């Protein structure tokens, strides 16, 4: 039986990963900061060890890794805005600690979840390969994830018995998502069903249903002949316009009031710059950032050829099926929240 440590297990990707592994009979140790979700994972059969990896001591990380044959490193500080030192601590230092422990404790596989944010440069990009790099990274998040990847590749050379794999999934969505769809849903709720988007949401992008990412992680774990340190783009392989994705979710499946308001990119970009300037003094994350507006304004699709050829990756859930499953989960979550409110009077 495999013994897999999942970091970031109380986040969207990690939570789905733990549930999938448990359903397959895998022995799972999970770590994260959300104690309530951790208790849920324990009830499902995981061993939960609460820990903030950005603050963990070497002894705590050793205890976390000891006895595991595989690490799925999903934990990260993923945000379009924040202090450089926080990204370094969460994404670089924590990854280095895990790699040190994994190498010394004879872990066989280390699957590292990275990001295509490293490719972004405020230009339309199509079929971006894993080798592409912009002239400069767009923000501290992308920069720190590139630094973390370098640590993974260094560890692959330093510990030849530990096979390391890097996955770069694009725009993960699905049950327990805490980033993409929830943020847009909140704006819809606040604005009475109206969603302002640059270019009216006509941007073309790749998104990835969460089960497809977990499937890629499993392939990266079980494939016998992978080159250690290799990186792979992971998407649904079905590029679509953002406005069409959102209409399918909110109109067709959720029957929610939904209207896209077309806003000029330059106007939103200016507003984002002003908000970011103010955030230097308030220390609060701005409602808009240059990166978040840019990501909704410039086309980006990724080349999946390497993942298909080397990993044998094929999405197991289509885009439309993923949207339908996400809508079903959102309805269930809304019903659960309503029930709790009614019980509390």
C-alpha positions, 0 to 999 in steps of 0.5 A: 500500500502506498503511503502519501503525504498531502500538503495543503490538504485543507485547500481545494486541490489538496482536499480533493486529492485526499478524498480520491486517494482514500477512495483508492485505499491509499494510506494518507497523511494530510497537513494544513491549517484549517482544523475544521476541514482537517477533522473532516479528513480524519473522519474520512480515514486520513491521518491529519497533522495540523501545521503551517509549513511556513513556520514549521521547524525542521523537526516538525517537517521530519515528523510529517514526512517520516514513514511516507513513500510519496509527497504530494506538495499542494500547499502554497501561498497563492495570491496576486498580492502580498509581501515578498517575504511571505511568498518566500516563506510559504513557497520557497522555504517550506518547499526546501524544508520538505525536500530536505526531509524527503531526501534524507528520509528516503521518499521515493516520489515528490510531486510538486504543484507549481503554476503557469503564472510563471508564463504570464507577461501581459501578452496573448500567449497560445500553446505555451510550452513548459520551457517558456519564460517571460523576461520578468516574472509578473509578481512575487507569487510567480517569482517564488514558485519559480524559485521553488521549482529550482529547489525541486530540480536541484533536489532531483540531482542531489537525491537520485533515488527520489524521483521529483515531478513538477506539475503546472495546472492552469486555473483549477476549478471544481468542488472546494475551490477557494479561488476562481469561481468563488471570487466571481460568485461573490462579485455577482452576489454583491452586484445583483447578478452583474459581473464587470469584466475586461473585454466582456469576458472574451478572453480565451483561456485554459482551465482545469477541473480538479479531478484531472489535476489529481489524475495527473498527480497519480500518473506522476506518482505511478509512472515508472520511467519519468525523468526526475525534475521534469515539468508538465503543463496540465489543463482540460485541453479545451480552451474556451472564452471566460464569458462562455464558461461563466454563462454555462455555469451560472445561467445554464446550470445554476439558473442565477441572474447573470449579466456581464458588463463590458469594461475597458481593460485600461480603465480596470488596469488604472483602478488596479494600480491605484488600489495597489498603491493605496494597499502599501499604506493600508496593508490590505489586499486590494480588490483589484490587482494588475495581475488579476485584471491582466489574467482576465484580459490576455489569452493564455492557452498551454501546450499539453503535448508533453504531459500526453506523450510522457505521462500518458495524461488525458483529462478524465472529466470534460470541461462541460462535465466539470462545470456541471459537477461544480454547479451541483457542488455549489447548490449543495453548499448553498443548501447546507449554509441555508440549513445551518442558518435556519437551525441557528435561528 
